Amino acid sequence: MDLLLISDTHVPVRAKDLPAPVWAAVDAADVVIHAGDWVSVDLLDALEARAQRLVGVFGNNDGAALRARLPEVARVELGGVRFAVVHETGASAGRERRCARAYPDVDVLVFGHSHIPWDTTAEGGLRLLNPGSPTDRRRQPTFTWMTARVADGALIDVDLHHLPPG
């Protein structure tokens, strides 16, 4: 099962649309996971229409229309791997310990908010993934998103993709 992980798209505030390589990844994925800060319901509609399956949550920049359609935390099992998706996890210091306590029943936590890619594993095995942002790199050198695969009940082939500015 092929996954696309994105977050903090901020469409149309930071970009008019997702970059073409991200749309190509949407088309290739079995499941698209979006960890919040969509900003416009139009992108949610577009992803729902185009993705085979979409799992998403609202972020701190998402208004009432998005909050009416998306949960704050999404939980889904994909190929035997238990995922939780949330926008904010708090400060980076102590994140693994804090998230392992908050999400003891999942294998992978996908989050956003910082626009900074993150891939760590907490004591006890919880994998924490932040794909960064494909449209608003802030102080990062590139725009980013992640792809991954689920096979034989495990998350494998987690790749961080980079798109240079300009």
Secondary structure as GFF3:
##gff-version 3
##sequence-region A 1 166
A	DSSP	beta_strand	2	6	.	.	.	ID=ss1
A	DSSP	alpha_helix	20	28	.	.	.	ID=ss2
A	DSSP	beta_strand	31	34	.	.	.	ID=ss3
A	DSSP	alpha_helix	41	50	.	.	.	ID=ss4
A	DSSP	beta_strand	54	56	.	.	.	ID=ss5
A	DSSP	alpha_helix	64	69	.	.	.	ID=ss6
A	DSSP	beta_strand	73	78	.	.	.	ID=ss7
A	DSSP	beta_strand	81	86	.	.	.	ID=ss8
A	DSSP	alpha_helix	95	102	.	.	.	ID=ss9
A	DSSP	beta_strand	108	110	.	.	.	ID=ss10
A	DSSP	beta_strand	118	121	.	.	.	ID=ss11
A	DSSP	beta_strand	127	130	.	.	.	ID=ss12
A	DSSP	beta_strand	143	151	.	.	.	ID=ss13
A	DSSP	beta_strand	154	163	.	.	.	ID=ss14
###
